Amino acid sequence: MTQRDKAIYLDITPVTLRNWKKHKPNLYKIVMLGFAFEEAVQKSKSNYEELKAFEEKLSK
């Protein structure tokens, strides 16, 4: 997800996101950690589904 995509998701402008990075680094860090967490959860879900499908193929 690009910075622009993140800004749109948050319903703010990309400039606001850049300003947070520059002037409110803790807020920016928290927001970016939230996006990283969401991405990690999605990857874990995808890996689980892939492994589950593999397990089903092996059990046949």
Contacts in CASP RR format, 6 or more apart in sequence:
PFRMAT RR
TARGET T0000
AUTHOR 0000-0000-0000
METHOD contacts of the structure
MODEL  1
MTQRDKAIYLDITPVTLRNWKKHKPNLYKIVMLGFAFEEAVQKSKSNYEE
LKAFEEKLSK
1 9 0 8 1.000
1 35 0 8 1.000
1 39 0 8 1.000
3 14 0 8 1.000
3 17 0 8 1.000
3 18 0 8 1.000
4 14 0 8 1.000
6 17 0 8 1.000
6 31 0 8 1.000
6 35 0 8 1.000
7 13 0 8 1.000
7 14 0 8 1.000
7 16 0 8 1.000
7 17 0 8 1.000
10 17 0 8 1.000
10 31 0 8 1.000
17 28 0 8 1.000
17 31 0 8 1.000
20 27 0 8 1.000
20 28 0 8 1.000
20 31 0 8 1.000
21 28 0 8 1.000
END
